[in-house]
Amino acid sequence: MTSVSLGMPSAPPPVLAPRRKTRQIKVGPVGVGSDSPISVQSMTTTPTTDINATLQQIAELTASGCDIVRVACPSADDAAALPIIAKKSQIPVIADIHFQPKYVFAAIEAGCAAVRVNPGNIRKFDDQVKEIAQAAKDHGTSIRIGVNAGSLEPGLLKKYGKATPEALVESAVWEASLFEEHGFHDFKISVKHNDPVVMVAAYEMLAEKGDWPLHLGVTEAGPAFQGTIKSATAFGALLSKGIGDTIRVSLSAPPVEEVKVGNQILQSLNLRPRKLEIVSCPSCGRAQVDVYTLAEQVTSGLEGMEVPLRVAVMGCVVNGPGEAREADLGVASGNGKGQIFVKGQVIKTVPEHEIVETLIEEAMRIAEEMESDDPSAPSGSPVVSVS
């Protein structure tokens, strides 16, 4: 077998634009701002009062690559559960507060890393900013000012007629000024809308108004497919311009799926180190193998792999050899067989029925070599399942 160098790349991957310069805040140990990597957030769907179920879901989110988790706090019983959840969670916990300002103080006292406040629906919020700012400062708690199109202040809705970008930004800038007036600067801002076009315009406008860290989100994005498209479109438009410091993909789907999509968006823009990436052709009349099945089986067999590995699964002789040669590992298939490439070199040719097994074996071998070259690299030993 040909010996192939598997050294890690020496230069950082290119990005479309430098990060917008922001102030820096902390959500527990996680930095949020232009001096820190863009973090991925999600929100639990369990009743917060069910502490065990909530902690279990947080553990699942942590394992999937979530950096920060938010939990709902609509009642006194939920607030009572926060101290245990905040203490036992493996990642920083943000309490999500609406309507009742007393729960803001309860969440701060509970040791939550941050509190999300929605100025549009917390009663007499502006009158209590001074007290909230002081409590947060005393406990080292950061704040998210979370403006939402669905709960904008009545006065702004009357002024603008609907939740326009200008209305969302005016709400956010006003609330930011109140916190800053009281000497509190440890906050980030979101201006969410369900329409990606409105959302992008709002964040672009907001980014020009100050140096606050920005939490990106398309609110009520919809079911998994639609929500993924809307979030990827909106986040891509903003992140490609350097706007955005932490993201939450909102899907009508299990929260682990939100984290997977969020991580993939960042990886695709070189804003987070790439892990496993499958490059596969869409198939066409030139294909001489079942590319759909091959790609699905390879993806399934390598699920859980953490090392940065690009695997090309190609089905014809037009683009196949070129794509397979450019990947870390690849196959160019045709005439009932597949040429296996590692780092641009053909190492063997195998019958079609051995392609999946061979790719998985080679991927495992490459992952082991990568890990031996870089002891700090995460484990790349997935559970292999070949169907």
C-alpha positions in Angstrom: 0.0 0.0 0.0 1.2 3.5 -0.8 2.4 5.6 2.2 0.4 8.8 2.3 1.1 11.8 4.5 -1.8 12.7 6.7 -0.4 15.8 8.4 -2.9 18.4 9.7 -3.2 21.7 7.6 -0.7 24.3 8.7 -2.7 27.4 7.8 -6.2 28.4 9.1 -8.9 27.9 6.5 -10.1 31.0 4.6 -13.3 32.8 5.6 -15.5 35.2 3.6 -15.0 38.2 5.9 -13.3 39.1 9.2 -15.5 39.1 12.3 -17.2 42.4 13.1 -15.4 43.8 16.2 -17.6 43.6 19.3 -17.2 44.0 23.0 -16.7 40.7 24.8 -19.0 39.1 27.4 -19.1 35.7 29.2 -21.9 33.2 29.4 -20.4 31.2 32.2 -17.0 30.0 30.8 -18.1 30.6 27.2 -16.9 33.8 25.7 -19.4 35.6 23.3 -18.0 38.3 21.1 -15.5 38.8 18.3 -12.6 37.6 20.5 -14.2 34.1 20.9 -15.4 31.4 18.5 -19.0 31.6 17.4 -21.0 29.4 19.8 -24.0 27.2 19.1 -27.1 27.3 21.4 -30.3 25.4 21.7 -33.2 25.2 24.1 -34.6 22.3 26.1 -38.1 21.1 25.3 -38.7 19.3 28.6 -40.7 20.9 31.5 -38.0 22.7 33.5 -39.7 21.3 36.6 -38.7 17.8 35.5 -35.1 18.2 36.6 -33.9 14.8 35.6 -35.5 14.9 32.1 -34.1 18.4 31.6 -30.6 17.4 32.7 -30.8 14.3 30.4 -31.7 16.5 27.4 -28.9 18.9 28.3 -26.4 16.0 28.4 -27.6 14.9 24.9 -27.2 18.5 23.6 -23.8 18.7 25.1 -22.8 15.5 23.4 -24.0 16.8 20.1 -21.8 19.9 20.3 -24.1 22.4 22.0 -22.1 25.2 23.8 -24.9 27.0 25.7 -28.4 25.8 26.6 -31.5 27.8 27.4 -34.4 26.6 29.7 -37.9 28.0 30.0 -38.9 29.6 33.3 -42.6 30.5 33.1 -43.5 29.7 36.7 -42.4 29.7 40.3 -41.9 25.9 40.1 -39.6 26.3 37.1 -37.6 29.0 39.0 -37.3 26.6 41.9 -35.7 24.0 39.7 -33.0 26.4 38.3 -30.4 26.1 41.0 -30.0 22.3 40.6 -30.1 22.5 36.8 -27.5 25.4 36.7 -25.2 23.5 39.0 -25.4 20.1 37.4 -25.5 21.1 33.7 -22.2 20.4 31.8 -22.7 23.6 29.8 -23.8 27.2 30.7 -27.5 27.6 31.4 -29.6 30.6 30.3 -33.0 31.1 31.9 -35.6 32.3 29.4 -37.9 34.9 31.1 -41.2 36.3 29.9 -44.0 38.2 31.6 -42.8 38.0 35.2 -39.8 40.2 36.2 -39.5 38.4 39.5 -38.2 35.3 37.7 -35.3 37.4 36.3 -34.1 37.9 39.8 -34.8 34.3 40.7 -32.7 33.0 37.8 -29.8 35.3 38.7 -29.9 34.1 42.3 -30.1 30.5 41.1 -26.7 30.8 39.5 -27.7 30.7 35.9 -24.9 31.8 33.6 -27.2 34.3 31.8 -30.8 35.4 31.6 -32.8 36.1 28.4 -35.2 39.0 28.9 -37.9 40.0 26.4 -38.6 43.7 26.9 -41.8 43.5 24.8 -43.7 41.3 27.3 -42.2 41.8 30.7 -44.4 44.0 32.7 -42.9 47.5 33.4 -39.5 46.1 32.3 -37.9 49.5 31.8 -38.7 50.6 35.3 -36.7 47.6 36.7 -33.6 47.8 34.5 -31.5 49.4 37.2 -32.3 46.6 39.7 -31.8 43.9 37.2 -28.5 45.4 36.1 -27.3 45.6 39.6 -28.3 42.0 40.5 -26.7 40.7 37.3 -23.5 42.6 38.0 -23.3 41.4 41.6 -23.6 37.7 40.5 -21.5 37.9 37.3 -24.5 37.1 35.2 -24.8 38.3 31.6 -28.0 39.3 29.9 -29.5 38.7 26.5 -31.9 41.4 25.3 -34.1 39.3 23.2 -36.4 41.3 20.9 -38.9 39.2 19.0 -41.2 40.1 16.1 -44.0 38.2 17.8 -43.9 40.2 21.0 -42.8 43.7 20.1 -43.9 46.6 22.4 -47.3 48.0 21.5 -46.0 51.5 21.0 -43.5 50.4 18.4 -46.2 48.3 16.6 -48.4 51.4 16.5 -45.5 53.5 15.2 -44.3 51.2 12.4 -47.5 49.2 11.7 -45.7 45.9 12.1 -42.4 44.3 13.1 -40.2 46.0 10.6 -36.4 45.9 10.9 -36.5 49.5 12.1 -39.0 48.6 14.8 -36.9 45.7 16.0 -33.7 47.7 16.1 -35.4 50.7 17.8 -36.6 48.4 20.6 -33.2 46.7 21.0 -31.2 50.0 21.0 -33.5 51.6 23.5 -33.2 48.7 26.0 -29.4 48.6 25.5 -29.2 52.3 26.3 -31.1 51.7 29.6 -28.6 49.0 30.7 -25.7 51.1 29.7 -27.1 54.1 31.5 -26.8 52.1 34.7 -23.2 51.0 33.9 -24.1 47.5 32.8 -22.4 46.3 29.6 -22.4 42.5 29.9 -25.2 41.8 27.4 -25.8 40.6 23.9 -28.7 41.4 21.7 -31.0 39.5 19.3 -33.6 40.9 16.9 -35.5 37.8 15.7 -38.1 37.5 12.9 -39.6 34.6 11.1 -38.8 36.1 7.7 -35.1 35.8 6.9 -35.1 38.9 4.7 -36.5 41.1 7.5 -34.2 39.3 10.1 -31.0 39.9 8.0 -31.9 43.6 7.5 -32.5 44.1 11.2 -29.2 42.6 12.2 -27.3 44.5 9.6 -28.9 47.7 10.9 -28.2 46.8 14.5 -24.6 46.0 13.7 -24.1 49.6 12.6 -25.6 51.0 15.8 -23.1 49.7 18.4 -20.5 47.1 19.3 -22.8 44.7 21.1 -22.3 40.9 20.6 -25.2 39.6 18.5 -27.2 36.4 19.0 -28.5 35.3 15.6 -31.8 33.5 15.2 -34.7 33.1 12.8 -37.6 32.7 15.2 -40.4 30.2 14.5 -38.4 29.0 11.5 -40.7 26.0 11.0 -40.3 22.2 10.5 -36.9 20.7 10.1 -36.5 21.1 6.3 -38.0 24.6 6.0 -36.3 25.8 9.2 -32.9 24.6 8.2 -33.2 26.4 4.8 -34.4 29.6 6.4 -31.7 29.6 9.1 -28.9 28.6 6.8 -29.9 31.4 4.3 -30.2 34.1 7.0 -27.1 33.0 9.0 -25.0 32.6 5.8 -25.9 36.1 4.7 -24.9 37.6 8.0 -21.9 35.4 9.0 -20.4 35.8 5.5 -20.2 39.5 6.4 -18.7 38.9 9.9 -21.9 39.6 11.7 -22.9 37.2 14.5 -21.3 35.9 17.7 -23.6 33.1 18.8 -26.4 31.3 17.0 -29.5 29.3 17.7 -31.3 27.4 14.9 -35.0 27.2 15.8 -36.7 24.1 14.4 -39.9 22.3 15.1 -37.7 19.2 15.7 -35.7 17.7 18.6 -33.2 20.2 19.9 -30.3 18.0 19.0 -31.2 18.5 15.4 -30.9 22.3 15.9 -27.4 21.8 17.2 -26.4 19.6 14.3 -27.6 22.2 11.8 -26.0 25.1 13.6 -22.6 23.3 13.8 -22.9 22.4 10.1 -23.6 26.0 9.1 -20.5 27.2 11.0 -18.4 24.4 9.6 -19.5 25.1 6.0 -18.3 28.7 6.4 -15.0 27.7 8.0 -16.1 29.3 11.2 -15.8 26.1 13.2 -13.3 23.3 12.6 -14.7 20.9 10.1 -15.4 17.3 11.2 -16.7 14.6 9.0 -17.9 16.0 5.6 -19.4 13.7 2.9 -19.0 15.0 -0.6 -21.3 13.0 -2.9 -22.6 13.6 -6.4 -26.4 14.2 -7.0 -26.4 11.2 -9.4 -27.4 11.5 -13.0 -27.7 9.5 -16.2 -23.9 9.0 -16.2 -23.8 7.2 -12.8 -23.0 3.5 -13.0 -23.6 2.8 -9.3 -26.3 3.6 -6.8 -24.8 6.8 -5.4 -27.7 7.5 -3.0 -27.3 4.2 -1.2 -23.5 4.4 -1.1 -23.6 7.9 0.4 -26.2 7.0 2.9 -24.3 3.9 4.0 -21.0 5.6 4.3 -22.6 8.5 6.3 -24.3 6.0 8.6 -21.1 4.0 9.1 -19.1 7.1 10.0 -21.6 8.7 12.2 -19.9 10.1 15.3 -16.5 10.7 13.7 -15.0 13.8 15.2 -11.8 14.2 13.1 -11.7 16.7 10.2 -12.2 14.2 7.3 -13.6 14.9 3.9 -14.9 11.7 2.2 -16.0 11.8 -1.5 -18.5 9.3 -2.8 -18.7 9.7 -6.5 -20.6 7.7 -9.1 -19.1 8.4 -12.6 -15.9 9.0 -14.4 -16.6 12.6 -15.3 -16.2 14.4 -12.0 -15.5 11.3 -9.8 -11.8 11.0 -10.0 -11.2 14.7 -9.6 -13.4 15.0 -6.5 -12.1 11.8 -5.0 -8.6 13.0 -5.5 -9.3 16.3 -3.8 -10.8 14.7 -0.7 -9.0 13.1 2.2 -10.6 9.8 1.2 -12.8 9.1 -1.8 -14.1 6.6 -4.3 -14.7 7.0 -8.0 -17.1 4.3 -9.0 -18.0 2.7 -12.3 -18.3 -0.6 -14.2 -19.0 -2.5 -11.0 -15.9 -1.4 -9.1 -14.5 1.6 -7.2 -11.1 3.2 -7.2 -10.2 4.2 -3.6 -8.2 7.4 -3.2 -6.4 8.6 -0.1 -5.0 12.1 -0.2 -5.1 12.2 -3.9 -3.5 8.8 -4.6 -5.2 5.6 -5.7 -4.5 2.9 -3.1 -6.7 0.1 -4.4 -9.6 -0.9 -6.6 -12.4 -2.9 -5.1 -15.6 -4.5 -6.3 -18.7 -2.4 -5.9 -20.1 -4.5 -3.0 -16.9 -3.8 -1.0 -16.8 0.0 -1.5 -18.7 0.9 1.7 -16.7 -1.4 3.9 -13.4 -0.3 2.4 -14.2 3.4 2.8 -15.2 2.9 6.5 -12.0 0.9 7.2 -9.8 3.5 5.5 -11.6 6.3 7.4 -11.0 4.6 10.7 -7.3 4.1 9.8 -6.9 7.7 8.8 -8.7 8.9 11.9 -6.3 6.9 14.1 -3.3 8.3 12.3 -4.6 11.8 12.7 -5.1 11.3 16.4 -1.6 9.9 16.8 -0.2 12.9 15.0 -2.3 15.2 17.2 -3.0 13.8 20.7 -5.4 16.7 21.5 -7.7 15.7 18.7 -11.1 14.3 19.6 -11.8 10.6 19.2 -12.6 9.5 15.7 -13.8 6.0 16.4 -17.5 5.8 15.5 -19.7 2.8 15.7 -19.6 1.2 12.3 -22.9 0.1 10.8 -22.8 -1.2 7.2 -26.2 -2.3 5.8 
